[in-house]
């Protein structure tokens, strides 16, 4: 098709030339020192075109000769650039292949080529990536000194160039991850704290912060971070619930007295306080510090909607309530009787109600419920032991020494 177009253009030129120059009778006269030269207009035009073509060719030739050193220098720079890029790609492939020593050498070779070429030194993004690969390889080789030097150099260069800003973010995340590998939670949190707000809320950054806060024994901060991760769907629903519950437990376990426990409880998120297992853990801790009234207050909202809870949740609440029966008021008796009627077959509920009735010295009802609970192997051993000891105490109060001895013996077998 291209040949046909050229032929058509050639025919057009021939027709135009024949129609315009064929009947051209004009003359061109040149005068020089008394001499006169006459040329036909057609010949003059042809000579003019030829002379222009010759001049253009001469100028291009001279320009090519003059610019030859520059082009040679550009060619050498391009070749060194290709070599450096090839070394960087080799370092990347070796790093992913697990050959960290080779990856480190390839990255260092790429950086050496760049540093020896002034025209390539300004490419900070390339330099940062090279240092990151070298640092990553050094970390895998347990060469912490080389790793720290490379990562500091990468961060320094990234701060000097807007084009390397994303590389700076990656460098900080990598440095934080390596700090966690070194069990240095303080350093990891410091690096994560220097990230921009948008980067700090990314899923990977939040995962690193969660690990750092847990490593640094900061359960409150870990709980906040885990909730953000759950909001960003960083975990499955079941995993998120289990993690949040575990972190809430850790937060509650940091309290050393009732006042600290009260402060931790109020600092928990409302969703955590509505978790039956978290409330049971808090109530158990509060009862251990002698704050049974407060413990029962935390359990009361759940106790009023037992029908909405699963059996495991009712069991956790019942066991926690059993720890908090000291000083129990009469206002709890209707709730306890309703719970015993509805869930009397659940050993934990029988145990809790029995302990509460024993606290109120209603020994007849308490003995029946505690007998059922103490004989149920599905109830945790500490609860069964306490049930037997309470039964022994009731028997002693009633003057039945033989039954009290049997109860003490049953409790001793569970030790």
GUMI-270765 format. One record per residue: residue in three letters; x, y, z of N, C-alpha, C in turn. Coordinates in pm, whole numbers, padded with zeros to 5 digits, always signed. Example, Ala and Ser with C-alpha at 12.3 -4.5 7.8 and 13.67 -1.06 7.14 Angstrom:
% residues 2
ALA+01319-00569+00780+01230-00450+00780+01320-00330+00780SER+01285-00225+00708+01367-00106+00714+01290+00003+00787
% end
This chain:
% residues 415
UNK+00082-00121+00000+00000+00000+00000+00086+00126+00000UNK+00194+00120+00078+00283+00235+00084+00348+00262-00052UNK+00384+00157-00123+00446+00173-00256+00349+00238-00354UNK+00224+00198-00345+00124+00257-00434+00111+00407-00408UNK+00111+00444-00279+00099+00587-00245+00218+00665-00300UNK+00340+00608-00288+00459+00677-00340+00451+00694-00493UNK+00405+00591-00559+00389+00602-00706+00290+00711-00742UNK+00181+00717-00670+00081+00821-00699+00139+00959-00677UNK+00214+00977-00567+00277+01107-00541+00379+01142-00649UNK+00455+01042-00693+00554+01067-00799+00485+01112-00928UNK+00376+01050-00963+00302+01090-01083+00247+01232-01067UNK+00200+01264-00950+00148+01399-00926+00258+01502-00945UNK+00379+01474-00888+00492+01567-00903+00529+01582-01050UNK+00529+01471-01121+00566+01477-01263+00465+01560-01342UNK+00340+01543-01314+00237+01619-01386+00249+01767-01355UNK+00268+01800-01226+00281+01941-01186+00404+02003-01250UNK+00517+01929-01246+00641+01982-01306+00624+02004-01455UNK+00561+01908-01524+00542+01922-01669+00451+02039-01703UNK+00348+02060-01621+00252+02166-01651+00306+02304-01618UNK+00395+02312-01519+00445+02444-01479+00578+02480-01543UNK+00663+02379-01561+00796+02409-01614+00810+02382-01764UNK+00717+02310-01819+00731+02274-01962+00722+02395-02053UNK+00638+02490-02019+00621+02608-02107+00680+02733-02043UNK+00782+02712-01959+00844+02826-01888+00955+02885-01974UNK+00940+03006-02024+01040+03070-02112+01121+03175-02037UNK+01110+03179-01905+01179+03282-01829+01329+03261-01825UNK+01403+03370-01802+01549+03368-01791+01591+03427-01658UNK+01704+03382-01613+01766+03437-01492+01905+03485-01533UNK+01933+03615-01512+02060+03675-01553+02142+03711-01430UNK+02272+03679-01436+02366+03713-01328+02472+03805-01383UNK+02499+03916-01316+02600+04013-01357+02710+04014-01252UNK+02836+04003-01302+02950+04003-01209+03074+04055-01282UNK+03122+04171-01241+03243+04232-01299+03233+04246-01450UNK+03123+04298-01494+03106+04320-01637+03068+04197-01715UNK+03057+04085-01648+03018+03962-01716+02871+03934-01690UNK+02807+03870-01784+02666+03837-01774+02647+03689-01805UNK+02573+03625-01715+02542+03483-01735+02391+03467-01734UNK+02339+03409-01838+02195+03384-01848+02165+03236-01830UNK+02068+03208-01744+02023+03070-01721+01872+03066-01737UNK+01828+02954-01790+01682+02938-01795+01627+02927-01653UNK+01504+02967-01640+01443+02964-01506+01433+02821-01453UNK+01410+02725-01543+01399+02585-01500+01533+02535-01444UNK+01642+02567-01514+01772+02523-01468+01808+02589-01336UNK+01773+02717-01325+01803+02789-01200+01731+02724-01081UNK+01605+02689-01102+01531+02626-00994+01589+02491-00956UNK+01631+02416-01056+01690+02284-01027+01820+02301-00950UNK+01906+02397-00996+02033+02421-00927+02009+02470-00784UNK+01905+02553-00765+01874+02603-00631+01837+02490-00536UNK+01757+02397-00585+01719+02282-00503+01840+02196-00469UNK+01927+02174-00570+02046+02091-00546+02139+02157-00445UNK+02159+02288-00459+02249+02358-00367+02194+02355-00225UNK+02063+02373-00209+02002+02365-00075+02020+02227-00014UNK+02001+02124-00096+02018+01988-00046+02162+01963-00003UNK+02258+02015-00084+02399+01997-00048+02431+02070+00082UNK+02381+02192+00097+02408+02268+00218+02349+02199+00342UNK+02226+02147+00330+02165+02077+00442+02248+01955+00480UNK+02295+01883+00378+02377+01764+00405+02508+01801+00473UNK+02571+01907+00426+02697+01951+00487+02676+01992+00633UNK+02569+02071+00658+02543+02114+00796+02514+01996+00887UNK+02436+01899+00840+02407+01781+00922+02533+01700+00950UNK+02619+01691+00848+02745+01618+00866+02833+01686+00971UNK+02846+01819+00961+02926+01893+01058+02867+01880+01200UNK+02734+01891+01209+02669+01877+01340+02691+01739+01399UNK+02687+01635+01314+02711+01499+01362+02855+01483+01411UNK+02950+01543+01340+03090+01533+01380+03115+01608+01511UNK+03055+01727+01522+03076+01807+01643+03009+01741+01764UNK+02890+01683+01746+02816+01621+01858+02853+01478+01886UNK+02953+01424+01814+02992+01285+01833+03038+01257+01976UNK+03122+01339+02038+03161+01311+02178+03042+01311+02275UNK+02948+01404+02255+02831+01408+02342+02747+01282+02330UNK+02728+01238+02205+02649+01115+02186+02722+00994+02241UNK+02853+00994+02229+02930+00883+02287+02916+00880+02438UNK+02920+00999+02500+02904+01006+02644+02764+00961+02685UNK+02661+01003+02611+02525+00960+02641+02509+00809+02625UNK+02578+00756+02524+02572+00610+02504+02636+00537+02620UNK+02749+00587+02669+02816+00523+02783+02729+00533+02908UNK+02664+00649+02930+02576+00664+03046+02458+00568+03037UNK+02399+00558+02916+02286+00468+02897+02326+00323+02923UNK+02448+00288+02879+02494+00150+02902+02514+00124+03052UNK+02572+00220+03123+02591+00203+03267+02456+00201+03340UNK+02361+00281+03289+02229+00279+03349+02163+00143+03331UNK+02175+00088+03211+02119-00046+03187+02187-00150+03276UNK+02317-00137+03294+02389-00232+03379+02343-00221+03525UNK+02326-00097+03571+02279-00077+03709+02138-00131+03727UNK+02051-00105+03628+01914-00156+03637+01913-00309+03638UNK+02000-00368+03556+02008-00515+03552+02056-00570+03686UNK+02153-00502+03748+02202-00546+03880+02092-00535+03986UNK+02013-00427+03978+01904-00411+04074+01798-00520+04055UNK+01765-00549+03930+01668-00657+03905+01722-00791+03952UNK+01853-00812+03933+01913-00937+03980+01905-00945+04133UNK+01932-00832+04200+01922-00831+04346+01781-00864+04391UNK+01682-00811+04321+01543-00837+04357+01508-00985+04339UNK+01548-01042+04226+01517-01183+04201+01591-01274+04299UNK+01716-01240+04330+01790-01323+04426+01731-01311+04566UNK+01682-01193+04600+01621-01173+04732+01495-01258+04747UNK+01410-01255+04644+01289-01337+04650+01320-01485+04641UNK+01435-01517+04582+01476-01657+04574+01543-01707+04700UNK+01561-01621+04799+01622-01662+04925+01772-01664+04925UNK+01835-01611+04818+01982-01605+04813+02025-01465+04856UNK+02026-01445+04985+02041-01309+05038+02183-01255+05022UNK+02281-01342+05029+02418-01294+05010+02438-01243+04868UNK+02388-01318+04771+02398-01272+04631+02315-01147+04609UNK+02200-01142+04671+02115-01023+04655+02184-00899+04711UNK+02251-00914+04824+02321-00799+04883+02435-00753+04792UNK+02509-00848+04738+02620-00810+04649+02568-00743+04522UNK+02458-00794+04466+02403-00734+04345+02352-00593+04372UNK+02288-00573+04486+02240-00439+04521+02356-00343+04542UNK+02459-00388+04609+02577-00302+04628+02646-00271+04497UNK+02646-00368+04403+02705-00343+04272+02625-00237+04196UNK+02493-00245+04205+02410-00144+04139+02434-00006+04198UNK+02448+00002+04329+02474+00131+04393+02611+00184+04358UNK+02710+00094+04345+02845+00138+04307+02847+00194+04166UNK+02777+00128+04073+02771+00179+03936+02706+00316+03933UNK+02600+00332+04010+02532+00462+04012+02619+00572+04072UNK+02688+00540+04181+02772+00642+04245+02890+00682+04159UNK+02937+00592+04070+03050+00624+03981+03006+00698+03856UNK+02877+00716+03838+02825+00784+03719+02753+00911+03763UNK+02812+01029+03744+02750+01153+03793+02610+01176+03738UNK+02586+01132+03614+02455+01156+03553+02345+01072+03620UNK+02381+00966+03692+02282+00878+03755+02265+00903+03905UNK+02352+00987+03961+02349+01008+04105+02219+01074+04150UNK+02158+01154+04065+02037+01228+04103+01912+01140+04113UNK+01921+01015+04069+01804+00926+04074+01792+00868+04216UNK+01732+00947+04306+01724+00906+04446+01635+00783+04466UNK+01532+00772+04384+01442+00658+04399+01516+00526+04375UNK+01602+00525+04271+01683+00407+04243+01775+00377+04362UNK+01837+00481+04415+01931+00463+04526+01860+00409+04649UNK+01742+00464+04678+01667+00418+04795+01629+00271+04781UNK+01582+00233+04663+01545+00092+04643+01666+00001+04657UNK+01781+00046+04605+01902-00034+04619+01940-00052+04766UNK+01933+00055+04843+01965+00045+04986+01864-00042+05060UNK+01737-00035+05021+01637-00119+05085+01663-00267+05059UNK+01700-00299+04936+01731-00439+04905+01855-00485+04982UNK+01956-00398+04988+02076-00434+05063+02044-00451+05212UNK+01960-00361+05265+01923-00371+05407+01842-00497+05434UNK+01747-00528+05345+01667-00648+05363+01751-00774+05360UNK+01846-00778+05268+01934-00894+05261+02021-00904+05386UNK+02074-00790+05433+02155-00790+05555+02074-00835+05676UNK+01945-00797+05681+01860-00841+05792+01842-00992+05791UNK+01822-01047+05672+01807-01192+05663+01936-01264+05699UNK+02049-01198+05677+02178-01258+05710+02221-01227+05853UNK+02132-01161+05931+02160-01125+06070+02277-01028+06083UNK+02299-00949+05979+02403-00846+05983+02335-00713+06017UNK+02312-00691+06146+02234-00575+06188+02307-00443+06164UNK+02439-00444+06174+02514-00319+06152+02498-00270+06009UNK+02516-00361+05911+02498-00323+05770+02354-00286+05741UNK+02263-00360+05803+02121-00330+05782+02086-00190+05829UNK+02132-00155+05948+02099-00023+06003+02163+00089+05920UNK+02285+00068+05873+02349+00170+05790+02272+00190+05660UNK+02231+00080+05599+02160+00091+05470+02023+00155+05488UNK+01951+00118+05593+01817+00173+05610+01823+00320+05647UNK+01923+00362+05727+01937+00503+05759+01972+00585+05635UNK+02058+00529+05550+02092+00597+05425+01971+00608+05334UNK+01890+00504+05329+01770+00507+05246+01673+00613+05296UNK+01653+00621+05427+01562+00722+05483+01614+00863+05459UNK+01745+00881+05469+01804+01013+05446+01783+01058+05302UNK+01806+00967+05207+01788+01003+05066+01641+01023+05032UNK+01553+00942+05091+01411+00953+05059+01354+01087+05104UNK+01406+01139+05215+01357+01269+05263+01397+01384+05171UNK+01498+01363+05087+01548+01470+05000+01477+01476+04865UNK+01391+01380+04837+01328+01374+04705+01180+01342+04721UNK+01097+01423+04654+00953+01396+04657+00918+01269+04580UNK+00997+01237+04476+00969+01117+04397+00991+00989+04477UNK+01074+00998+04581+01104+00880+04662+01019+00873+04788UNK+00909+00950+04794+00829+00953+04914+00767+00817+04946UNK+00716+00749+04844+00659+00616+04868+00766+00519+04914UNK+00889+00536+04862+00998+00450+04908+01032+00477+05053UNK+01019+00604+05096+01042+00637+05236+00940+00567+05326UNK+00813+00567+05283+00711+00498+05361+00742+00349+05372UNK+00783+00290+05260+00819+00148+05263+00939+00122+05352UNK+01035+00215+05352+01154+00198+05436+01116+00201+05584UNK+01027+00291+05621+00987+00299+05762+00909+00173+05803UNK+00823+00126+05716+00748+00004+05749+00841-00116+05763UNK+00940-00126+05672+01036-00235+05681+01119-00224+05809UNK+01163-00101+05840+01243-00083+05961+01162-00120+06085UNK+01034-00085+06086+00949-00122+06200+00932-00273+06209UNK+00917-00337+06095+00903-00483+06094+01030-00550+06145UNK+01145-00498+06105+01272-00555+06151+01293-00529+06300UNK+01248-00413+06349+01257-00385+06492+01174-00485+06572UNK+01059-00523+06518+00978-00624+06585+01049-00759+06585UNK+01117-00791+06474+01195-00914+06472+01304-00912+06578UNK+01357-00793+06607+01460-00778+06711+01401-00765+06850UNK+01267-00774+06862+01196-00761+06989+01215-00621+07050UNK+01227-00521+06963+01246-00383+07008+01116-00308+06982UNK+01022-00318+07076+00891-00256+07057+00900-00104+07056UNK+00989-00047+07136+01002+00099+07143+01044+00156+07010UNK+01144+00095+06948+01191+00142+06817+01083+00126+06711UNK+01011+00015+06715+00904-00007+06617+00795+00099+06630UNK+00753+00129+06752+00649+00230+06772+00699+00369+06733UNK+00826+00396+06755+00882+00525+06714+00878+00541+06562UNK+00916+00437+06490+00913+00442+06344+00770+00454+06291UNK+00678+00379+06350+00539+00386+06306+00477+00522+06339UNK+00523+00583+06447+00471+00715+06484+00514+00824+06389UNK+00622+00803+06314+00671+00902+06219+00601+00893+06083UNK+00514+00793+06066+00444+00778+05939+00334+00884+05926UNK+00304+00928+05803+00188+01017+05784+00060+00947+05827UNK-00042+01028+05857-00167+00973+05910-00228+00869+05816UNK-00230+00900+05686-00291+00807+05591-00217+00675+05585UNK-00084+00680+05589-00004+00558+05584-00020+00479+05713UNK-00026+00549+05825-00036+00481+05955-00167+00405+05970UNK-00268+00437+05892-00398+00370+05901-00412+00257+05799UNK-00305+00230+05723-00311+00117+05631-00308-00013+05711UNK-00360-00118+05648-00374-00245+05719-00240-00299+05767UNK-00138-00291+05680-00006-00345+05719+00052-00267+05836UNK+00039-00133+05831+00091-00051+05940+00016-00080+06070UNK-00114-00100+06061-00191-00132+06181-00153-00269+06238UNK-00126-00364+06151-00082-00496+06199+00051-00483+06274UNK+00144-00404+06218+00273-00384+06285+00254-00313+06419UNK+00166-00212+06421+00142-00141+06547+00080-00236+06651UNK-00009-00323+06607-00069-00419+06700+00038-00509+06761UNK+00128-00559+06676+00236-00644+06727+00326-00568+06822UNK+00356-00442+06788+00446-00361+06872+00383-00331+07008UNK+00255-00296+07009+00190-00264+07136+00175-00389+07224UNK+00151-00502+07161+00143-00625+07241+00281-00663+07295UNK+00383-00645+07210+00519-00675+07255+00561-00579+07366UNK+00519-00453+07355+00552-00354+07456+00460-00355+07576UNK+00370-00453+07584+00278-00468+07697+00195-00340+07716UNK+00132-00299+07608+00040-00186+07612-00098-00234+07564UNK-00167-00309+07646-00292-00373+07600-00400-00273+07560UNK-00403-00156+07625-00505-00057+07588-00483-00008+07446UNK-00359+00027+07413-00328+00071+07276-00348-00043+07178UNK-00310-00163+07218-00329-00279+07130-00477-00301+07102UNK-00560-00280+07203-00704-00298+07185-00760-00196+07087UNK-00715-00071+07098-00761+00032+07004-00717-00001+06862UNK-00592-00045+06848-00541-00080+06715-00615-00199+06657UNK-00640-00299+06741-00713-00417+06693-00854-00380+06649UNK-00917-00286+06719-01052-00245+06679-01047-00174+06544UNK-00943-00093+06519-00928-00029+06388-00908-00134+06280UNK-00827-00235+06310-00805-00342+06212-00934-00417+06182UNK-01011-00444+06285-01139-00511+06264-01232-00424+06180UNK-01228-00293+06201-01310-00201+06123-01268-00202+05977UNK-01138-00215+05952-01086-00221+05814-01088-00362+05759UNK-01154-00455+05830-01165-00595+05787-01028-00659+05772UNK-00939-00627+05868-00807-00689+05867-00810-00831+05920UNK-00919-00872+05982-00936-01008+06033-01074-01058+05993UNK-01090-01187+06002-01225-01241+05989-01305-01204+06114UNK-01436-01215+06105-01521-01175+06217-01490-01255+06342UNK-01472-01387+06327-01446-01471+06443-01309-01440+06502UNK-01209-01424+06415-01075-01393+06465-01071-01258+06534UNK-01141-01160+06478-01144-01026+06539-01207-01031+06677UNK-01317-01105+06689-01384-01113+06819-01294-01179+06923UNK-01228-01287+06883-01137-01355+06976-01019-01268+07016UNK-00964-01195+06919-00849-01109+06949-00890-00994+07040UNK-01001-00929+07010-01046-00818+07093-01076-00865+07236UNK-01133-00982+07247-01163-01034+07381-01034-01064+07457UNK-00937-01122+07387-00809-01153+07451-00738-01026+07497UNK-00741-00922+07413-00676-00797+07450-00749-00729+07566UNK-00881-00740+07567-00956-00685+07680-00919-00758+07809UNK-00901-00890+07801-00856-00966+07918-00720-00915+07966UNK-00628-00895+07870-00495-00846+07907-00503-00709+07974UNK-00590-00623+07923-00605-00490+07983-00656-00502+08126UNK-00755-00588+08147-00810-00605+08282-00707-00666+08377UNK-00623-00755+08323-00525-00821+08409-00411-00729+08450UNK-00398-00612+08385-00293-00518+08425-00328-00444+08554UNK-00455-00447+08593-00497-00375+08714-00442-00445+08838UNK-00394-00363+08932-00335-00418+09055-00422-00391+09180UNK-00528-00316+09161-00621-00295+09272-00757-00258+09213UNK-00855-00241+09299-00991-00216+09252-01001-00083+09178UNK-00926+00017+09223-00934+00148+09157-00879+00141+09014UNK-00766+00074+08997-00711+00057+08862-00806-00024+08774UNK-00865-00127+08833-00958-00209+08755-01079-00126+08712UNK-01128-00041+08799-01241+00044+08765-01203+00140+08651UNK-01083+00193+08655-01037+00284+08551-01022+00213+08416UNK-00968+00092+08422-00953+00014+08297-01090-00020+08239UNK-01183-00057+08324-01317-00093+08278-01385+00025+08208UNK-01373+00143+08265-01436+00260+08203-01367+00300+08074UNK-01238+00266+08059-01166+00299+07937-01195+00203+07823UNK-01250+00087+07855-01282-00009+07750-01392+00047+07660UNK-01390+00005+07535-01494+00045+07442-01628-00015+07486UNK-01735+00054+07449-01869+00007+07487-01896-00133+07434UNK-01844-00164+07316-01863-00298+07260-01795-00403+07346UNK-01678-00369+07401-01608-00464+07487-01685-00485+07618UNK-01741-00378+07671-01815-00392+07797-01945-00469+07779UNK-01992-00477+07654-02114-00556+07628-02082-00703+07598UNK-01955-00739+07602-01915-00878+07582-01928-00951+07715UNK-02005-01059+07716-02031-01130+07842-01902-01187+07902UNK-01811-01235+07817-01687-01293+07870-01598-01186+07931UNK-01593-01069+07868-01513-00959+07923-01571-00912+08056UNK-01704-00899+08062-01768-00858+08186-01745-00961+08296UNK-01748-01090+08260-01723-01194+08359-01581-01186+08412UNK-01485-01159+08321-01346-01148+08365-01329-01028+08458UNK-01390-00915+08421-01380-00795+08505-01445-00819+08642UNK-01560-00884+08644-01628-00909+08771-01546-01003+08859UNK-01484-01103+08800-01401-01195+08878-01283-01122+08941UNK-01219-01033+08860-01107-00956+08914-01154-00862+09024UNK-01267-00797+09003-01318-00704+09105-01351-00778+09235UNK-01411-00896+09224-01441-00973+09344-01314-01013+09417UNK-01209-01042+09342-01081-01075+09404-01021-00960+09480UNK-01055-00836+09442-01006-00718+09513-01105-00669+09618UNK-01208-00747+09644-01302-00711+09747-01413-00617+09704UNK-01427-00592+09575-01532-00502+09525-01646-00585+09468UNK-01708-00667+09553-01814-00756+09505-01937-00680+09459UNK-01970-00572+09528-02088-00494+09487-02071-00441+09345UNK-01953-00388+09318-01928-00335+09184-01927-00447+09081UNK-01872-00561+09119-01870-00675+09027-02013-00717+08990UNK-02102-00724+09091-02240-00759+09061-02308-00652+08976UNK-02270-00526+08996-02326-00420+08913-02287-00436+08767UNK-02165-00482+08741-02123-00504+08602-02193-00624+08541UNK-02231-00721+08624-02297-00842+08573-02447-00825+08559UNK-02505-00730+08628-02651-00718+08631-02714-00701+08493UNK-02660-00616+08401-02724-00604+08269-02731-00737+08194UNK-02632-00822+08211-02633-00952+08144-02730-01047+08214UNK-02736-01039+08346-02823-01130+08421-02970-01105+08388UNK-03002-00986+08348-03141-00954+08316-03181-00997+08176UNK-03086-01043+08098-03120-01093+07963-03047-01225+07937UNK-03055-01314+08032-02988-01444+08018-03041-01523+07900UNK-03168-01506+07868-03227-01583+07758-03164-01549+07624UNK-03109-01430+07612-03049-01388+07485-02906-01438+07469UNK-02848-01495+07573-02708-01535+07571-02694-01683+07538UNK-02576-01717+07488-02545-01857+07461-02510-01927+07592UNK-02510-02060+07589-02483-02137+07710-02343-02109+07764UNK-02244-02092+07675-02108-02063+07720-02102-01927+07790UNK-02177-01831+07738-02178-01698+07801-02245-01705+07938UNK-02355-01778+07948-02421-01791+08078-02330-01859+08180UNK-02254-01959+08131-02164-02029+08223-02054-01934+08274UNK-01997-01852+08184-01893-01759+08227-01949-01657+08326UNK-02069-01606+08301-02130-01509+08391-02162-01573+08526UNK-02210-01697+08524-02245-01765+08649-02122-01788+08734UNK-02012-01833+08673-01889-01856+08749-01836-01726+08806UNK-01847-01617+08729-01802-01487+08780-01891-01442+08895UNK-02021-01464+08881-02113-01423+08988-02085-01500+09116UNK-02046-01626+09102-02017-01706+09220-01900-01648+09301UNK-01808-01580+09233-01697-01516+09303-01740-01389+09375UNK-01855-01332+09334-01895-01200+09384-02018-01206+09472UNK-02039-01318+09544-02160-01331+09626-02144-01267+09763UNK-02023-01224+09798-02002-01166+09932-02086-01039+09947UNK-02166-01034+10056-02250-00917+10080-02371-00908+09990UNK-02416-01021+09937-02529-01023+09845-02655-00973+09913UNK-02730-00885+09847-02853-00831+09902-02974-00915+09863UNK-03085-00891+09931-03207-00969+09906-03266-00936+09769UNK-03231-00820+09712-03290-00784+09583-03248-00879+09472UNK-03142-00956+09496-03096-01051+09395-03174-01184+09401UNK-03243-01211+09508-03307-01342+09523-03409-01373+09413UNK-03498-01279+09374-03590-01311+09265-03518-01345+09135UNK-03412-01273+09105-03336-01302+08982-03272-01441+08991UNK-03219-01474+09107-03153-01603+09123-03253-01717+09112UNK-03369-01703+09172-03470-01808+09163-03519-01826+09020UNK-03537-01714+08948-03579-01724+08808-03472-01794+08725UNK-03344-01763+08750-03235-01826+08677-03227-01975+08709UNK-03249-02011+08836-03244-02152+08874-03356-02231+08809UNK-03473-02171+08798-03585-02240+08734-03563-02257+08583UNK-03506-02152+08520-03489-02156+08375-03366-02237+08333UNK-03259-02229+08410-03133-02291+08367-03074-02378+08478UNK-03161-02443+08554-03114-02526+08664-03033-02646+08619UNK-03049-02687+08494-02975-02803+08446-02832-02767+08403UNK-02802-02641+08398-02666-02599+08364-02584-02596+08492UNK-02477-02675+08499-02403-02687+08626-02348-02554+08676UNK-02301-02468+08587-02246-02339+08632-02353-02253+08696UNK-02475-02257+08640-02583-02177+08698-02625-02234+08834UNK-02633-02365+08843-02666-02427+08973-02562-02390+09077UNK-02437-02392+09037-02328-02358+09128-02339-02213+09175UNK-02362-02121+09080-02370-01978+09115-02487-01951+09208UNK-02604-02004+09174-02722-01980+09258-02705-02046+09394UNK-02646-02166+09397-02621-02233+09524-02527-02154+09612UNK-02421-02098+09555-02328-02018+09633-02396-01892+09686UNK-02482-01831+09603-02553-01711+09646-02649-01742+09760UNK-02721-01855+09751-02815-01891+09857-02741-01928+09985UNK-02623-01989+09967-02544-02020+10087-02497-01893+10155UNK-02464-01791+10075-02424-01661+10131-02538-01600+10211UNK-02662-01621+10162-02779-01570+10234-02827-01666+10343UNK-02749-01777+10366-02779-01876+10470-02910-01949+10445UNK-02948-01959+10317-03063-02042+10280-03008-02180+10247UNK-02970-02254+10352-02888-02373+10333-02961-02490+10269UNK-03091-02501+10289-03161-02613+10228-03158-02607+10077UNK-03198-02495+10019-03195-02478+09873-03052-02479+09822UNK-02963-02418+09896-02824-02411+09851-02762-02549+09844UNK-02791-02636+09947-02731-02770+09949-02775-02850+09827UNK-02902-02841+09791-02950-02920+09675-02879-02877+09547UNK-02869-02747+09525-02805-02698+09402-02656-02727+09399UNK-02590-02711+09515-02446-02736+09518-02414-02883+09506UNK-02501-02970+09555-02481-03115+09537-02481-03149+09387UNK-02577-03093+09315-02585-03120+09171-02461-03066+09099UNK-02420-02944+09135-02305-02884+09068-02176-02956+09101UNK-02155-02991+09227-02030-03055+09267-02014-03192+09204UNK-02124-03260+09174-02114-03392+09115-02106-03392+08963UNK-02112-03275+08903-02109-03267+08757-01964-03248+08711UNK-01911-03344+08638-01770-03339+08594-01745-03230+08491UNK-01851-03179+08426-01831-03074+08325-01799-02939+08387UNK-01824-02924+08517-01793-02799+08585-01643-02794+08613UNK-01578-02677+08598-01434-02668+08624-01400-02716+08765UNK-01282-02776+08778-01241-02835+08906-01237-02733+09020UNK-01187-02610+08998-01187-02515+09111-01328-02486+09161UNK-01425-02476+09070-01563-02450+09112-01620-02569+09188UNK-01592-02690+09142-01642-02809+09213-01578-02817+09352UNK-01449-02785+09362-01382-02789+09492-01446-02689+09590UNK-01473-02569+09538-01535-02468+09624-01676-02510+09663UNK-01747-02576+09570-01882-02623+09602-01878-02726+09714UNK-01780-02819+09707-01769-02919+09813-01734-02854+09948UNK-01648-02756+09943-01610-02691+10068-01727-02612+10127UNK-01805-02553+10039-01925-02483+10087-02025-02581+10146UNK-02038-02697+10082-02125-02801+10137-02074-02849+10273UNK-01943-02858+10287-01886-02897+10417-01917-02792+10522UNK-01908-02667+10483-01940-02559+10578-02087-02563+10619UNK-02175-02589+10523-02319-02598+10555-02344-02715+10649UNK-02279-02829+10621-02297-02945+10707-02248-02917+10848UNK-02137-02844+10856-02085-02810+10989-02182-02718+11063UNK-02241-02624+10991-02338-02534+11054-02459-02611+11104UNK-02494-02718+11034-02610-02797+11072-02575-02906+11173UNK-02446-02916+11206-02405-03015+11305-02388-03154+11250UNK-02380-03171+11118-02363-03303+11056-02215-03322+11024UNK-02140-03372+11120-01995-03385+11104-01959-03489+10998UNK-02037-03597+10989-02006-03701+10892-02018-03648+10749UNK-02127-03576+10722-02143-03520+10587-02036-03415+10558UNK-02001-03339+10659-01895-03240+10640-01763-03308+10606UNK-01733-03421+10671-01608-03493+10643-01608-03548+10502UNK-01723-03603+10459-01730-03654+10322-01709-03541+10221UNK-01766-03423+10250-01750-03311+10158-01605-03267+10153UNK-01539-03261+10268-01397-03224+10270-01312-03326+10194UNK-01347-03453+10209-01273-03557+10138-01291-03544+09987UNK-01414-03516+09943-01440-03497+09799-01363-03376+09746UNK-01358-03268+09826-01283-03149+09783-01135-03179+09774UNK-01084-03260+09870-00942-03293+09869-00904-03377+09748UNK-00995-03465+09703-00964-03547+09585-00950-03462+09459UNK-01007-03340+09457-00997-03253+09340-00873-03164+09342UNK-00796-03168+09452-00675-03085+09462-00564-03146+09377
% end
